[in-house]
Every structure is written in structure tokens, then in C-alpha cells.
Amino acid sequence: MKLLCAVAFLALVPASAGAFTQTKFASEDTARQHCPTDMVVWLTLPGNVFVRKGNPLYGATQRGAYMCERDAIAAGDRGAR
């Protein structure tokens, strides 16, 4: 009976439950369209540090992506100090 309940529960839970996918953008404009009410940040790649507009590294590193600040924080990224 316990096995049957466990199987039934797993069938009801979507596979992506709890999973978070970072949405990264190649351009600031595209990121702004995705999150018009949130701040767009520059995420340095590889890594998990983002910078806000006004920082000299914003959009200037060789590898990076624009994304919504809210999404960056939810993914565990942190703002530069």
C-alpha cells in the first residue's frame, strides 16, 4: 500500500517541480523585454557574480550574459561587492 501511494504521488508531481532555469540573454534589450519591472544585471561567466548597470564591468567582460536580477538571485548568484 505504501508503495502504491508513493508511486501515485510521484505521478502527480511534475518532473520540473522545484527546478529553476536561469534565463540568460545576449542583449540588454531582450533581457529588459523579459523582465520590464526588474533590474537587468550582467552575469559574469563562468561564475555566479553579477553587476548592475553603472559598474565598469557591466556588459564589458568577454564572457557573460544579461539577465533579470530577480532570476539571478533565485539561481543563487550574488551581486559584486
Protein Blocks (a to p, Z undefined) as FASTA:
>chain_A
ZZmmmmmmmmmpcfkgoiacddddfbfklmmmmmmmbccdddddedjddcdehiakgopa
fbdcdddfklmmmnopacdZZ
